[in-house]
Amino acid sequence: MLNELKEDGLAKKVGGRFKLSTLIQKRLVQLNRGSPPLVETQGKPGMSTVIEEILTDKIYLDSSQNVITSKDNAPSLDRLMEDGPDLD
């Protein structure tokens, strides 16, 4: 069992343990059917891939319990604040 699953933080992030379980199961099905992982992986994507996707806000459940993937490549707010605005 992954350490992230032992703590309540991950469950709270997605709205509870039931939603976390649902999200993990549905995303694993997508990955097993050939959906590309949204984070870098070594080898076949699995549970740790899904956990990393959740932790990096790449996937979440919508109100209908569907898995939504975030393919937003925008830089993080922290990075923008460090680099300053690009006015060129």
DRENFILUM-996989 format. One record per residue: residue number from 1; x, y, z of N, C-alpha, C in turn; residue in one letter. Coordinates in steps of 0.001 Angstrom, whole numbers, plus 500000, padded with zeros to 6 digits. Example, Ala and Ser with C-alpha at 12.3 -4.5 7.8 and 13.67 -1.06 7.14 Angstrom:
BEGIN
ATOM   nr      nX      nY      nZ     caX     caY     caZ      cX      cY      cZ  rest
ATOM    1  513190  494310  507800  512300  495500  507800  513200  496700  507800     a
ATOM    2  512850  497750  507080  513670  498940  507140  512900  500030  507870     s
% end
This chain:
BEGIN
ATOM   nr      nX      nY      nZ     caX     caY     caZ      cX      cY      cZ  rest
ATOM    1  500842  498815  500000  500000  500000  500000  500881  501239  500000     m
ATOM    2  500543  502207  499204  501334  503421  499105  501113  504297  500332     l
ATOM    3  502174  504969  500760  502093  505813  501952  501057  506918  501816     n
ATOM    4  500877  507435  500602  499910  508506  500385  498486  508071  500722     e
ATOM    5  498198  506777  500544  496856  506279  500821  496594  506116  502311     l
ATOM    6  497654  506059  503106  497493  505896  504550  497084  507198  505222     k
ATOM    7  497386  508317  504600  497069  509605  505184  495735  510118  504649     e
ATOM    8  495072  510960  505426  493761  511483  505036  493845  512627  504034     d
ATOM    9  495019  513203  503840  495166  514359  502960  494719  514092  501536     g
ATOM   10  495074  512943  501000  494701  512605  499637  493193  512417  499513     l
ATOM   11  492595  511748  500493  491142  511555  500481  490414  512891  500591     a
ATOM   12  490919  513772  501445  490302  515094  501594  490420  515904  500312     k
ATOM   13  491517  515738  499601  491759  516480  498362  490684  516194  497312     k
ATOM   14  490210  514949  497267  489225  514576  496245  487804  514498  496782     v
ATOM   15  487625  514717  498079  486268  514749  498617  485866  513541  499435     g
ATOM   16  486822  512752  499886  486514  511608  500736  487059  510309  500179     g
ATOM   17  487044  509296  501029  487613  507996  500646  486827  507303  499534     r
ATOM   18  485506  507457  499541  484709  506838  498479  485062  507442  497123     f
ATOM   19  485138  508761  497058  485496  509413  495799  486929  509073  495384     k
ATOM   20  487824  508980  496351  489203  508609  496051  489245  507218  495434     l
ATOM   21  488546  506278  496028  488500  504916  495508  487917  504885  494101     s
ATOM   22  486845  505622  493891  486205  505684  492576  487152  506270  491540     t
ATOM   23  487812  507365  491894  488741  508017  490974  489897  507094  490610     l
ATOM   24  490467  506440  491600  491583  505524  491344  491148  504385  490424     i
ATOM   25  490019  503777  490738  489555  502644  489928  489275  503056  488493     q
ATOM   26  488588  504156  488308  488240  504583  486955  489477  504992  486161     k
ATOM   27  490409  505654  486813  491619  506070  486108  492483  504860  485745     r
ATOM   28  492561  503870  486632  493310  502656  486302  492712  501950  485094     l
ATOM   29  491399  501939  484987  490751  501347  483815  491161  502107  482557     v
ATOM   30  491143  503453  482632  491555  504254  481478  492999  503943  481074     q
ATOM   31  493886  503896  482057  495297  503615  481752  495474  502228  481163     l
ATOM   32  494752  501254  481695  494854  499878  481178  494301  499756  479769     n
ATOM   33  493397  500655  479400  492838  500643  478049  493654  501478  477079     r
ATOM   34  494783  502024  477535  495678  502721  476626  495723  504231  476754     g
ATOM   35  494994  504797  477673  495053  506243  477879  496462  506625  478332     s
ATOM   36  497016  507703  477793  498387  508062  478179  498434  508630  479597     p
ATOM   37  499469  508318  480353  499615  508904  481685  499902  510398  481568     p
ATOM   38  499452  511153  482558  499630  512598  482558  500854  513040  483343     l
ATOM   39  501569  512092  483899  502827  512343  484597  503848  511354  484042     v
ATOM   40  505123  511663  484236  506154  510755  483742  506173  509480  484579     e
ATOM   41  506274  508350  483892  506303  507056  484569  507457  506229  484036     t
ATOM   42  507859  505285  484835  508831  504306  484388  508119  502962  484370     q
ATOM   43  508074  502366  483219  507355  501108  483097  505873  501343  482877     g
ATOM   44  505114  500305  483136  503667  500359  482942  503022  501241  484008     k
ATOM   45  502151  502169  483598  501483  503022  484595  500587  502193  485506     p
ATOM   46  500572  502545  486783  499764  501817  487750  499275  502740  488847     g
ATOM   47  499111  502181  490022  498566  502911  491155  499389  504148  491490     m
ATOM   48  500708  504028  491478  501545  505186  491819  501386  506301  490788     s
ATOM   49  501143  505952  489542  500891  506948  488502  499618  507720  488806     t
ATOM   50  498575  506997  489163  497293  507636  489474  497428  508551  490690     v
ATOM   51  498128  508093  491722  498330  508909  492923  499067  510195  492559     i
ATOM   52  500100  510077  491728  500861  511258  491306  499984  512207  490489     e
ATOM   53  499129  511668  489644  498213  512506  488865  497253  513265  489779     e
ATOM   54  496790  512619  490830  495897  513281  491785  496658  514368  492540     i
ATOM   55  497840  514040  493020  498628  514996  493803  499017  516228  492995     l
ATOM   56  499185  516071  491689  499564  517197  490839  498366  517832  490142     t
ATOM   57  497165  517496  490600  495917  518081  490084  495719  517844  488592     d
ATOM   58  496135  516693  488107  495953  516349  486701  494617  515658  486449     k
ATOM   59  494051  515017  487489  492762  514330  487340  491878  514631  488539     i
ATOM   60  490575  514572  488304  489601  514722  489371  488264  514160  488893     y
ATOM   61  487328  514016  489814  485989  513547  489468  485064  514745  489316     l
ATOM   62  484203  514703  488297  483194  515750  488194  481964  515344  489004     d
ATOM   63  480922  516133  488944  479733  515864  489756  479004  514589  489350     s
ATOM   64  479272  514088  488147  478655  512845  487673  479563  511639  487866     s
ATOM   65  480640  511800  488667  481600  510737  488947  482383  510305  487720     q
ATOM   66  482568  511217  486763  483402  510952  485596  484801  511493  485857     n
ATOM   67  485804  510795  485353  487180  511246  485506  487438  512364  484502     v
ATOM   68  487900  513488  485000  488246  514633  484170  489757  514800  484229     i
ATOM   69  490393  514924  483074  491831  515126  483038  492125  516576  482715     t
ATOM   70  493111  517102  483382  493538  518474  483163  494795  518440  482317     s
ATOM   71  494693  518888  481087  495843  518892  480184  496395  520300  480047     k
ATOM   72  496151  521117  481037  496587  522500  481032  498099  522571  481186     d
ATOM   73  498761  523135  480226  500208  523265  480280  500646  524640  480765     n
ATOM   74  499735  525401  481309  500082  526731  481795  501041  526614  482974     a
ATOM   75  501971  527552  483084  502898  527504  484214  502167  527774  485518     p
ATOM   76  502723  527267  486603  502115  527476  487905  502228  528932  488320     s
ATOM   77  501371  529363  489221  501393  530734  489715  502722  531037  490398     l
ATOM   78  503249  530076  491153  504537  530276  491820  505642  530556  490810     d
ATOM   79  505632  529818  489720  506658  530014  488700  506510  531378  488040     r
ATOM   80  505282  531808  487789  505062  533122  487200  505543  534231  488125     l
ATOM   81  505302  534076  489408  505719  535086  490369  507235  535183  490444     m
ATOM   82  507928  534048  490319  509386  534038  490370  509990  534636  489103     e
ATOM   83  509431  534284  487949  509989  534709  486674  509565  536122  486283     d
ATOM   84  508446  536573  486806  507920  537872  486423  507162  537762  485106     g
ATOM   85  506444  538809  484737  505656  538745  483491  506548  538787  482264     p
ATOM   86  506122  538108  481243  506823  538102  479955  506125  539121  479054     d
ATOM   87  506719  540289  478876  506087  541376  478139  506613  541499  476722     l
ATOM   88  507400  540535  476262  507951  540608  474897  506935  540246  473862     d
% end
